Amino acid sequence: MLGAGAEASQFSVPSTASPVSTLQTSPQPLPKFPVQLTALGKRGRGTAQIPAFVSRSTTLPISPKAASQASVAQAHAQGLQQQQPRSASDFLRARADRSSRLFSQYQGGGQRPRILCTGLGVVSAAGIGVERFWENLLKGQNNAATVSAFDPKDMACTVAYEIPSEAFDPKQYFREPKDAKRNDRYTHFAVAASKLALQDAGLDSMEDLDMNRFGVIIGSGIGGLGFMEQQNKVLLNSGPRRVSPYLIPAMIANTAPAQVAIEIGAKGPNHGAVSACATSGHAIGTAMRLLEAGDADIVLCGGAEASITPLSFAGFNALKALALGFNDRPKEACRPFDKDRAGFVMGEGAGVIVLETEEHAVRRGATQVYGQLAGYGATCDAHHMTAPSPEGEGLARCMNLALRNAGVAPEDVGYINAHGTSTHYNDKFETKAIKKVFGPHATKLLISSTKPMTGHCLGGTAGIETVVAAKVLQTGDVPPTLNYRTPDPECDLNYVPNQAVHVSEPMKAVLTDTLGFGGHNAALVLTPYRKA
């Protein structure tokens, strides 16, 4: 699936990945979805009785067409192990049956389908490909430097975590090199991370998959800003007739999932999420819900961002959000939870994971699983566009929702990959939120922010950090929070300062949380996968 290409370096993709655990379970039969229907006239209305949802029959208006479709679903409710459909009509009937039974199970209080993480893909300043990325995180590799993509001499902050152009050739990830030229850098990252995730999941070939049930939910906080800035210069210097016809598709924030779908032929649910730095957390949570509801069997999900551009840097500098006072020592600029923190440092890249139902993973013969995505929470502060809610109230509610959704007690969580942006308010209020949710157990948690190695990748952040959480769950290795030198009395938990640690006892659960401008919060809980 990947073209020939990159030299071996800290960014190169290893040829093999170690399996985590083998899937050998048999899918459990799901309850049938009884539907009784009566159609009226060509333009009339019918009624549907759905006793699976409620203790008494509920009558709902339906069209004759809907009555016909649901009758097909009832007639073909033969179980998940039915033979592959041989015609288009058989396929649609099978799909309706499968979706309706999963939806009935989920809404009717039955056991939720288990959603497994079977592949990880990452493109980051810390490395390209999950194994290289993980190795560099555990070493504490910090690649922060003065921006090279443009001349930042007039900027208050000139530091960033860039992916070197010599380490990343987008053409090797596209089927057609011309498509790389027509897309923005954020889409390059999304396509690359998606194909790396598929490779990691053992899905180089997808001939046996039902691509109509293959979803792609990949978000971006800003979209194709670099392409837009470049074409704005063309407009100003050469006039409107010289503007590229690819400007609009390159800049919109839903191009990444669309291009990934085009590359691999995925025809299931497809859209992007946009919620600033919480974007890919919401994308992954949405993918989980689609799978639980029976709308897809497998989903590529995460986020991508390429916002190291003059306009973006000028804007964040104007907000006074970027780290100040470290231009002469860039590797010290990002220092989450440290008393001397002075703002975040921008990064770029993408994190994409493969999620699939347990039944689908078993059916395709998946050979590894990193864990089960067991819980998702999402809230809004409704407080301020750029500052988190006081005392971390919104994030605390979000983490509580994710834990409740996962059925995990706070004391069962062993590790949190924190948002940890290195800004004064985020780190202070995130610490308060963790204390609210976990109580006395907060002091026993291992908490780290990996942003001193990746930078803050905005809409790609939660995707990259979900990769981190999955690897912690798999290996027991916990990456450090670099540059934690001077303790802050208001940030007094165990942030795994400066050196990775290993936990020998398997963790029961890990959590990753993200916050975005606008008051958006997302939290995800992963637990070990154990066959039923």
LUMVEX-575404 format. One record per residue: x negated, z, y negated of N, C-alpha, C in turn; residue in one letter. Coordinates in steps of 0.2 Angstrom, whole numbers, plus 5000, padded with zeros to 4 digits. Example, Ala and Ser with C-alpha at 12.3 -4.5 7.8 and 13.67 -1.06 7.14 Angstrom:
BEGIN
493450395028493850395022493450395016a/493650355011493250365005493650395000s/
***
This chain:
BEGIN
499650005006500050005000499650004994m/499050034994498550034989498049974989l/497949944983497449894983496749914984g/496249864985495649884986495349914980a/494849964980494749984974494250034972g/494450094970494050134966493450164969a/492850174966492250204969492350274970e/492050304975492050374977491850414971a/492250464969492050504963492450564964s/492450614959492950664959493650644958q/493750584956494450554955494650514961f/494150504966494350454971494850484976s/495250444980495750464984495450464991v/495450524995495150525001495550485006p/495250465012495550415016496050455021s/495950515022496450555027496650615024t/497250635026497450705024497650745030a/497550805030497650855036498350865036s/498650855042499350875043499450955042p/500050975040500251045039500551075045v/501151045047501451065053501851005056s/502051005062502350955065503050965066t/503450915064504250925065504450905072l/504750955075504950935082505650965083q/506050975078506750995079507250945080t/507750965083508350925084508850935078s/509150885075509550895069510250925072p/510450975068511051015070511650975068q/512150975073512750935071513150965065p/513350925061513750955055514450945056l/514850985052515550985053515850925050p/516350895054516750835052517050845045k/517250795042517550795036518250765036f/518750805038519450785040519750755033p/520050695033520350665027521050635030v/521550655027522250625029522450595022q/522650525023522750485017523450445018l/523750435012524350395012524250355006t/524350285007524250235001524950214999a/525050204993525750174990525650114987l/525950064989526049994985525349974982g/525349904980524749874978524449914972k/524849934967524649964961524850034961r/525050064967525350134967524750184968g/524950244969524450294970524650324977r/524050354980524150384986524050454986g/523950494991523750564991523250574997t/522850624995522350645000522350715001a/522350735008522350805010521650825013q/521350875010520650885012520650955014i/520850975020520851045022520151075023p/519651035023518951055024518751095018a/518951085012518751115006519051185005f/519751195007520151245004520551275010v/520851335009521251365015521851335015s/522151305010522751265010522651195008r/523051155010522951075008523051065001s/522551024998522551004991522750934991t/523250914986523450844986523150824979t/522750764980522450734975522650654974l/522750634968522950564968522350514969p/522450464973521950414974522250344974i/521850294973522050224973522050204981s/522450144982522450114988521750094991p/521350074986520650054988520250114991k/520350174987519950234989520250264996a/520950254996521250275003520950235009a/520850165008520550125013519850145014s/519450155009518750175010518650245014q/519050295012519050355015519250355022a/519750315024520050305030519450275035s/519050235032518450205036518050265037v/517850305032517450365034517650405039a/518350415039518650465045518550425051q/518750365051518750325058518050325061a/517550325057516850315059516450385059h/516750435059516450505059516150515066a/515650485068515350495075514750535075q/514550565070513950605071513350575068g/512850615066512250585063511750545068l/511850545074511450515079511750445081q/512250415077512550355079512050295078q/512150245081511750185082511650155075q/511050115074510950085067511550035066q/511850035060512349985059512149915060p/512549865062512349795063512549755058r/513049775054513349735049513349775042s/513549735037513549765030514149815030a/514749795033515249845034515149905038s/514849895043514649955048514149995044d/513749965040513250005036513650055031f/514050025027514450055022514850115025l/515150095031515550155034515150205036r/514550195039514050245041513850285035a/513750255030513450285024514050335021r/514650315021515150355019515250415023a/515250405030515350455034514750515033d/514150485033513650535032513650575026r/513750545020513850575014514450625013s/515050605016515550645016515550705020s/515150705026515050765030514550805027r/514050785024513550825020513850865014l/514250825011514550855005515050905007f/515450895012515950945015515551005017s/515050995020514651055022514351095016q/514151065011513851095006514351135002y/514951095000515451124996515851175000q/515951165006516351205010516051275013g/515451285010515151355012514751355018g/514651295021514251285027513451295026g/513051295031512351295030512151235026q/511751245020511451185016510951145020r/510951085020510451045023509751065020p/509251075024508551095022508251035019r/507951045013507550995010506851005010i/506450955013505750965015505350925010l/504750955008504250915005503750895009c/503650825010503250795015502650755012t/502650745006502050705003501950724996g/501350724994501150744987500650684984l/500850674978500450624974500250644967g/499650644965499450664959498950624955v/499050604949498550574945498450624939v/497750644938497650694933496950694931s/496750724925496050734923495650774928a/496050814932495650854937495550814944a/495850754944495650714950496250674952g/496150614956496650574958496750574965i/497350584968497450604975497450674976g/497850694981497950774981497350804984v/496950774988496450814991495850824986e/495750774982495150774977495450824971r/496050814970496350854964496250934966f/496450944973496451014975495751044975w/495351004978494651024978494351044971e/494551004966494251014959494551074956n/495251084958495551144955495251214958l/495151214964494851274967494151284965l/493751234963493051244960493151264953k/493751254950493751274943493451214938g/493551154940493251104936493651094930q/493351084924493651084918493351024914n/493750964913493550904910493750894903n/493950944900494150944893493550914889a/493750874884493250834880493550814873a/493150784869493350754863493750694865t/494250684861494650624863494250554862v/494350514867493950444867494450394866s/495150404867495550344867495650314860a/495550354855495550334848495050384844f/494950364838494550414833494950464830d/494750534833495150584830494950624824p/494450594821494050634816494450664811k/495050634809495450674804495950714807d/495950734813496450774817496150844817m/496650894816496450964816496150984823a/496450964828496250974835496050904838c/495450894841495150834843495050834851t/495350884854495150894861495750874866v/495550844872496150824876495850824883a/496250814888496050804895496250734897y/495850684896495950614897495750594905e/496050544907495850514913495450454912i/494850454914494350404911494550334914p/494550284910494750214912494350194918s/493750214918493350194924493550224930e/493950274930494150314936494850284938a/495150254934495850234935496050164933f/496150124938496250054937496950044940d/497450034935498150034937498349974941p/497949914941498049854944498049864952k/497649914954497649924961498249954964q/498649984960499250014963499949974962y/499849914959500449864958500349814962f/500949784965500949724969500749664965r/500949664959500749604955500349634949e/499749614948499349644942499649624936p/500049574935500349564928500849614927k/501149644932501649704930501249764927d/500649774929500249824926500149814918a/500049754917499949734910500549734906k/501149734909501749734905502049804904r/501749854907501949914907501549964903n/501850024901501450074897501050114902d/500550154900500150194904500550244908r/501050274905501450324908501750294915y/501950234915502250194921501650184926t/501050164923500450164928500350224932h/500450284928500350344932500850364937f/501450344935502050354939502050314945a/501850254945501750204951501250234955v/500650244952500050274956500250334960a/500550384956500650444960501150434965a/501650394964502150384969501850354975s/501450304975501150274980500650314984k/500350364980499950414983500350464987l/500950484985501350524988501650494995a/501850434994502050395000501450395005l/500850375003500350375008500250445011q/500250495007500150565010500650585015d/501250555014501850565018501850525024a/501350485025501350435031501850385030g/501950365024502450305023502150245020l/501650225023501350165020501750105022d/502150105028502650055029503250095030s/503750055027504450085026504950045030m/504750005034505149955038505749985041e/505650045044506250075048506650115043d/506550125037506950165033507550125030l/508150165029508650145025508550145018d/508350085015508150085008508750095003m/509350085005509950105001510050175000n/509650215004509750285004509050325002r/508650274998507950304996508050304988f/507950364986508050374979507450384975g/507450374968506850384964507050424958v/506850484957507050524951506350544947i/506150504943505550514939505650514932i/505450574928505550574921504950574917g/505050564911504550564906504750604899s/504350644896504650674890504650624884g/504150584884504050534878504150464880i/503950444886504050374888503450334885g/503550264884502950224883502750224875g/502550284873502350284866501750244864l/501250244869500650204867500750134866g/501250104871501350034870501750024864f/502250064862502550064856502150064850m/501650104849501250114844500750044843e/500550024849500149964848500549904846q/501249894848501649844845501849854838q/501849914836502049924829501449904825n/500849904827500349874823500349804823k/500549774829500649694829501249674824v/501749714823502349704819502049704812l/501649754810501449764803500949714801l/500449694806499949654804500149574805n/500549564810500649494811501449464811s/501849514810502549494809502949504815g/503649504815504049514821504049464826p/503849404825503749354830503249364835r/502749404833502149414837502249474842r/502849514841502949574845503149554852v/502849594857502849574864503649584866s/503849534870504549534873504549594878p/503949624880503949684885503949744882y/504049744875504049814871504549854873l/505149834873505749884875505749904882i/505649864887505649894894505049934895p/504449924891503849964892503950034889a/504350034884504350104880504950144882m/505450124885505950164887505750214893i/506150274893505850324897506150324904a/506550274906506750264912506450204916n/505950174913505550124916505150144922t/504850204922504450234927504850234934a/505450264934505850264941506050194943p/506150154938506450084939505850044942a/505250044939504650004941504450034948q/504450094950504350124956504750094961v/505450094960505950064964505749994966a/505649954961505449884961504849874966i/504349914965503749914969503849924976e/504249974978504349994985505049964988i/505549944984506149924986506649974987g/506650034984507050084984507750074981a/508250074984508950054981509450104981k/509250174982509650224981509750254974g/509950314973510050344966509350334963p/509350314956508750304953508950314945n/508550364942508550374935508050424933h/507950434927507450474924507750534921g/507350594920507550654917507150654910a/507450684905507050684899507250754896v/506850804897506850874894506250904892s/505850864888505150884886504750904892a/504450964891503950984896504251014902c/504951014902505251034909505550974912a/505350914910505650854913505550844920t/504950854923504950844930505150894934s/505250954932505551014935506250994936g/506650964931507350944932507350884936h/506850844936506950784941506850804948a/506450854949506350874956506950914958i/507250954954507850994956508450944957g/508550894952509050844953508950804960t/508350794962508250754968508450804974a/508350864974508550914979509350914979m/509650914974510450914974510650854977r/510350794975510650734978510550734986l/510050764988509950764995510350814998l/510550864995510950914998511650894998e/511850844993512550824993512650764997a/512150735001512150685005512150615002g/511950614996511850544992511250504993d/510750534997510150504998509850545004a/509350505008509050535013508350555011d/508050525007507350535004507250514997i/506950554993506850544986506150554984v/505850504980505250514976505450544970l/505150604968505350634962504750674958c/504750674952504250704948504250684941g/503650674938503650654931502950624929g/502950594923502350554921502350554913a/501750564911501650564903500950534902e/500950494896500350464893500350474886a/500250534883500450544876499850554872s/499250544875498650544871498550484866i/498950484861498950424856498850454849t/498750414844498650434837499250474835p/499850434836500450464833500650534836l/500650534843500750594846500350654844s/499650644844499150694842499350714835f/499450664830499650684823500250724823a/500750714827501350754827501250824829g/500950824835500850894838500350934833f/499850904830499450934825499850964819n/500350924817500750944812501151004813a/501351004820501751064822501351124823l/500651114822500251174824500251194831k/500451154835500451174842499851164846a/499351124844498751114848498251164846l/497751174851497251224850496851214844a/496751264840496351254834495651294834l/495151274832494551314831494051304837g/494251254842493751244848493551164848f/493551134843493351064843492551054845n/492151104843491451104845491351134852d/491851164855491751184862492451174866r/492551104867493151084870493351124877p/492951134881493051164887493351234887k/493251264881493551334880494251334876e/494451274875495051274870495651294874a/495751274880496351304884496251364887c/496551414885496451484888497051524888r/497551504893498151544894498051614895p/498551654892498551724892498051764889f/497551734887496951764884497151784877d/496851834874497051864868496851814862k/496351774863496051724858496351654859d/496951644863497251584863497451554857r/497451494856497651464849498051404849a/498351384855498751324855498551284862g/498951234863498851204870498451144869f/498151114874497751054874498051004878v/498150944875498550894879498150864884m/498550844890498350804895498750744897g/498650714902498950654904498950644911e/499450614914499450604921500150604924g/500250614931500850614934500850654941a/501350684942501450724949502050704952g/502050674958502650654961502650674969v/503150704971503250724978503750684982i/503650684988504150654993504650714995v/505250714994505750754997506250725002l/506350755007506850725012507250775016e/507850755018508150805022507850815029t/507850875032507550885038507750835043e/508450815043508650775048508350705048e/508150685041507850615040507150625042h/506850675041506050685042505950685050a/506450715053506450715061506550645063v/507050615061507250545063506650495062r/506250505057505750455056505050475059r/505050535062504450555065503950575060g/504150615055503650645050503150685053a/502550685051502050725055501750785051t/501950795045501750845041502350865036q/502350935034502750955029502451015026v/502451015019502151065015502551125014y/503151115015503651175014504351155012g/504751195012505451185010505651195003q/505851154999506151164993506751194993l/506751264992507351304994507751324988a/507451324982507851344976507651304970g/508151304966508151264959508551304954y/508251314948508651344943508551304936g/509051304932508951274926509451304921a/509151324915509451354909509251324903t/509651344898509451324891509451394886c/508951394882508851454878509451454872d/509551394870510051384864509851434858a/509151424857508851474852508451434847h/508051394848507551354843507251294847h/507151244843506951184845506251184848m/505751234846505051234848504851304850t/505251354849505051414851505451444857a/505151474862505551504867506051564865p/506551584869506951634867506651704867s/506751744862506451814862506451844869p/505951884870505851924877505951874883e/505951814882505951764888506651764892g/507151784888507851784891508051724895e/507951664892508151604895507751594902g/507151594901506651584907506851634913l/506951704911507151754916507751734920a/508251704916508851684919508751624924r/508351584922508151524926507851544932c/507351584932506951604938507451644943m/507851684940508351724944508851674948n/509051624944509451574947509151534953l/508451514952508151484957508051524963a/507851594962507751634968508451644972l/509051654968509651664971509851604975r/509751544972509851484976509451474982n/508851504982508451494988508551554993a/508951604991509051664995508451704996g/507951704991507351734991507351794987v/507151854990507051914986506451914981a/506451944975505951934971505251964974p/505352014978504752044981504452004987e/504751944989504551904994504051844991d/504051844984503651784981502951814980v/502451774982501751794982501351764976g/501651704974501251664969501751634964y/501551634958501851594953501351544949i/501551484949501151434945501551434938n/501251474933501551484927501451424922a/501951424918501951364913501251374908h/501151434907500451454904500151404899g/500451394893500251334889499651354885t/499451414884498951444879499151444872s/499851444871500151464865500351534864t/500351564858500451634858501151654860h/501651614858502351634860502451624868y/502251564870502451544877502151604882n/501551614881501151654886501451734886d/501651754880501851814879502551824882k/503051774880503751784882503751764890f/503351724892503351704899503151764903e/502651804901502451864904503051914904t/503451924899504051964898504551944903k/504651874904505151854908504951874916a/504351864917504151874924504251954926i/504151994921504252064922504952084922k/505452044919506152054919506352044926k/506151984929506351964935506152004941v/505452014941505152044947505052114946f/505152144941505052224940504452244942g/504352304946503752324948503352274952p/503652234956503252184960502852134955h/503052134949502652084945501952094945a/501752164945501052174945500652164952t/501052144957500752124963500752054964k/501052014960501051944960500351914958l/500151854961499651814959499951764955l/499651754949499951714944499351674941i/499451604940498951564937499251504933s/498851484928499051424924498451374926s/498651324928498151264930497951224924t/498251234918498251194912497451184910k/497051244911496351234908495951184913p/496251154918495951104922496351034921m/496951034920497350974919497550954912t/497551004908497850994901498651004902g/498951004896499651004896499950934896h/500250914902500450844903501150834901c/501450874897502150874894502650854900l/502950794900503450784905503150774912g/502550764913502250764920502050834922g/502050884918501850944920502150974926t/502750984927503051014932502950974939a/502850914939502750874945502050894947g/501550894942500850914944500850984947i/501151024944501151094946501551114952e/502051074954502351084960501951064966t/501451014964500950994969500551054970v/500351084965499951154965500251204970v/500951214968501251264972501351254979a/501451184981501451164988500851174991a/500251164988499651174991499451244992k/499651284987499551364988499951384994v/500551364995500951385000500651365007l/500351305007500051275013499451315015q/498951325010498351345012498151415011t/498551455006498351525004497851524999g/497551464997497051464992497451464985d/497251504980497551514974497051494968v/497151434964496751414959496751464953p/496251464949496151514944496451494938p/496551544933496651534926495951534922t/495751474920495051474917495151504910l/494551524908494451544901494851614899n/495051644904495351714903494751764902y/494651774896494051824895494251884891r/494651884886494851944882495551964884t/495752014888496352034889496852044883p/497452024884497952034879498452084881d/498552144878498952194880499652174882p/499852114878500552094880500552044886e/499952024888499951984894499452014899c/499752064903499352114907499552104914d/499652044917499752034924499152004927l/499151994934498551964937498651894937n/498251864932498251794931497651754935y/497351784940496851754944496251734939v/495951774936495551754930494851714933p/494751654931494151614931493851604938n/494151624944493951614950494451614955q/494451554960495051554965494951614970a/495551624972495551674978495951654984v/495851684989496151664996496551714998h/497151705000497651755003497751745010v/497551785015497451775022498151775025s/498651825022499251825025499751775022e/500051735026500551685024501051705019p/501151665014501651685009502351665011m/502751715009503451695010503851655005k/503551644999503851604994503351594989a/503351534985503051524979503551494974v/503351504968503851484962503351454957l/503651394954503351364948503951364943t/503751374937504151374931503951334925d/504351294922504151254916504651264910t/504451264904504851264898504751204894l/505251184890505151124886505451134879g/505251094874505551104868506251084868f/506651124864507351114865507651174869g/507251214871507451274875507651264882g/507351204885507451184892507051224897h/507351254902506951294907507051264914n/506551264918506651244925506251284930a/506451304935506051344940506251314947a/505751314951505751284958505451344963l/505751354969505551394974505451354980v/504851364983504651334989504551394994l/504751375000504651425006504351395012t/504051425016503751395022504251365026p/504051305030504551275034504551295041y/505051325044505051345051505651315054r/505551275060506051245063506551295065k/507251265065507751315067507751325074a/
***
